[in-house]
Amino acid sequence: MAGGGVKGGTVIGETDDIGWGVVKDPVHVHDLHATILHLFGLDHERLTYRFQGRDFRLTDIAGNVVQAALA
């Protein structure tokens, strides 16, 4: 994701020695998706689509922009 407003070479989070579990600063897939939408200039909380009469967000009810990744 380097370029496009993301700091190159930045590592966010940490796993255990064998890479099995998150030890520090987990980032959920909803957070990653919200960050990508933010970089595209879209507000992930306002971007919705209608399905069976209900409005859904692309990041569901979760998702926060990972500010540490932004330049």
Secondary structure per residue as TSV (DSSP state, phi and psi in degrees):
chain	resnum	aa	ss	phi	psi
A	1	M	-	360.0	12.8
A	2	A	-	-64.7	142.0
A	3	G	B	89.2	171.1
A	4	G	T	68.7	21.5
A	5	G	T	102.0	5.9
A	6	V	B	-109.6	137.2
A	7	K	-	-66.3	126.9
A	8	G	T	-74.4	139.9
A	9	G	T	77.2	8.8
A	10	T	-	-81.3	132.9
A	11	V	-	-110.3	125.6
A	12	I	-	-118.2	124.7
A	13	G	-	93.6	172.6
A	14	E	E	-154.8	142.0
A	15	T	E	-111.5	172.8
A	16	D	-	-72.7	-176.5
A	17	D	T	-61.2	-32.9
A	18	I	T	-101.4	3.8
A	19	G	S	76.5	22.5
A	20	W	-	-88.0	-42.2
A	21	G	S	-130.7	155.5
A	22	V	E	-78.9	131.9
A	23	V	E	-104.9	-37.5
A	24	K	E	-145.0	138.5
A	25	D	-	50.2	67.7
A	26	P	-	-70.2	146.5
A	27	V	-	-124.1	116.4
A	28	H	-	-78.1	159.7
A	29	V	H	-62.0	-30.4
A	30	H	H	-65.5	-37.4
A	31	D	H	-65.5	-42.5
A	32	L	H	-62.3	-44.1
A	33	H	H	-64.5	-42.2
A	34	A	H	-62.6	-37.5
A	35	T	H	-67.2	-43.0
A	36	I	H	-64.0	-43.1
A	37	L	H	-63.6	-37.2
A	38	H	H	-62.5	-40.9
A	39	L	H	-67.3	-27.7
A	40	F	T	-78.8	-6.4
A	41	G	T	88.6	18.2
A	42	L	-	-109.0	142.2
A	43	D	-	-89.3	112.3
A	44	H	T	-67.2	-18.0
A	45	E	T	-83.2	-22.3
A	46	R	T	-100.0	-18.4
A	47	L	-	-79.5	109.0
A	48	T	E	-130.2	163.1
A	49	Y	E	-136.0	149.5
A	50	R	E	-96.0	130.4
A	51	F	E	-139.8	122.2
A	52	Q	T	50.6	43.4
A	53	G	T	81.2	6.5
A	54	R	E	-126.7	141.6
A	55	D	E	-84.0	130.3
A	56	F	E	-117.9	145.3
A	57	R	E	-94.8	152.8
A	58	L	T	-65.6	-29.6
A	59	T	T	-98.9	17.5
A	60	D	T	58.6	-138.8
A	61	I	T	-96.0	3.3
A	62	A	-	-116.8	-171.3
A	63	G	-	103.3	122.4
A	64	N	-	-131.8	143.5
A	65	V	-	-68.7	130.5
A	66	V	-	-81.7	96.3
A	67	Q	G	-66.2	-28.6
A	68	A	G	-65.5	-20.9
A	69	A	G	-88.5	-15.9
A	70	L	B	-83.1	144.8
A	71	A	-	-80.6	360.0
